[in-house]
Amino acid sequence: MYTHSNNNPEIIICMKLDTPELSTLSGVGLYLYDFDSLYELTRLALDTNYKEFEFSRFALYRNHRRLRSIDKLHIQDLSFKSPLEVVSSITAYASAGAAILATIWLLIQIIEKLYNLQLNHEKLQLEIEKLKKTIYQDDEINDNNDNYEILEDRNAIEFVEVLERRLSQSGYKIIDLDLSIDISTSSIE
């Protein structure tokens, strides 16, 4: 389990998944890998800290993506009971805040599209506002960026579409997604 070892707030993502009747370890592993890859590729495309990253035919290789450890999804909890529950976290820090928010909103849009799921936007928006107030002294975050356009400009869209297809065909279905902000150890003023 990942231990919160810095003074930055954590964005906690809790997903509940409906699983196929005969779920296998490899099936769960591949689904989680594809979801993590989707997060990493969107983060690489949207985060200006990674503007030098070039999307090539190797982008889906597990050793090709080079997110720093602080930027990766970290497992907080994993329950294999039905429904499968995955709790992960992302460290939130000021210099990557806009990219983190854009990545999360893009993931929410993809999840809603793939699973025809209506998430509680009001609660998610409140958590995002809480994060903005925690990290930023100013309001320079633009929530209205066309993230798909950025993916196209960065040549990442084809890889995101491959991962969308894999996730939708996996037999696993996200039935609930919850987002919260843990600021208990934050020293950001």
Order of alpha helices (4+ residues) and beta strands (2+ residues): beta-alpha-beta-beta-alpha-alpha-alpha-alpha-beta
